[in-house]
Amino acid sequence: MYLQKCDRKVEEFIVTNLAKSFPDDDFLAEERGGVASSKLWVIDPIDGTANFVRSIPFFGISIAYLIEGEVEIGVIYDPIADELFAARRGFGATCNGKAIRVSDCQDIAKAIVGCDLGYGTSKII
């Protein structure tokens, strides 16, 4: 119940504030749902729910903006590290306003690989 309350409060804050600046756009959010449209904000208010619930400091707020089904903007905010990652189609990506890029690492032994095995919410909450 606590988690759902947190999700809903964060989601409502984001939707309310985006709607002020983009009143003609629609929203598809994890808790409230929504419908696809030509201008759509997709919101995951607590991305990394399993970590958040367990007080593991690796979670964020994820928002994407789609026009005609194509992702145009993506934003992820890490509130623990106070890092804002943002990308816009054709303009590259930034972290806290500074340009970032993918690694040029060619050796798999020196690379970092991540995997999400999923979880069952009934065991967490």
Secondary structure as the mmCIF struct_conf table of DSSP 4:
data_model
#
loop_
_struct_conf.conf_type_id
_struct_conf.id
_struct_conf.beg_label_comp_id
_struct_conf.beg_label_asym_id
_struct_conf.beg_label_seq_id
_struct_conf.end_label_comp_id
_struct_conf.end_label_asym_id
_struct_conf.end_label_seq_id
HELX_RH_AL_P HELX_RH_AL_P1 TYR A 2 SER A 21
TURN_TY1_P TURN_TY1_P1 PRO A 23 ASP A 24
STRN STRN1 ASP A 26 ALA A 29
TURN_TY1_P TURN_TY1_P2 GLU A 30 ARG A 32
STRN STRN2 GLY A 33 GLY A 34
BEND BEND1 SER A 38 SER A 38
STRN STRN3 LYS A 39 ASP A 47
BEND BEND2 GLY A 48 GLY A 48
HELX_RH_AL_P HELX_RH_AL_P2 THR A 49 VAL A 53
TURN_TY1_P TURN_TY1_P3 ARG A 54 SER A 55
BEND BEND3 PRO A 57 PRO A 57
STRN STRN4 GLY A 60 ILE A 67
TURN_TY1_P TURN_TY1_P4 GLU A 68 GLY A 69
STRN STRN5 GLU A 70 ASP A 78
TURN_TY1_P TURN_TY1_P5 PRO A 79 ASP A 82
STRN STRN6 GLU A 83 ARG A 88
TURN_TY1_P TURN_TY1_P6 ARG A 89 PHE A 91
STRN STRN7 GLY A 92 CYS A 95
TURN_TY1_P TURN_TY1_P7 ASN A 96 GLY A 97
STRN STRN8 LYS A 98 ILE A 100
HELX_RH_3T_P HELX_RH_3T_P1 ILE A 108 LYS A 110
HELX_RH_AL_P HELX_RH_AL_P3 THR A 121 ILE A 124
#
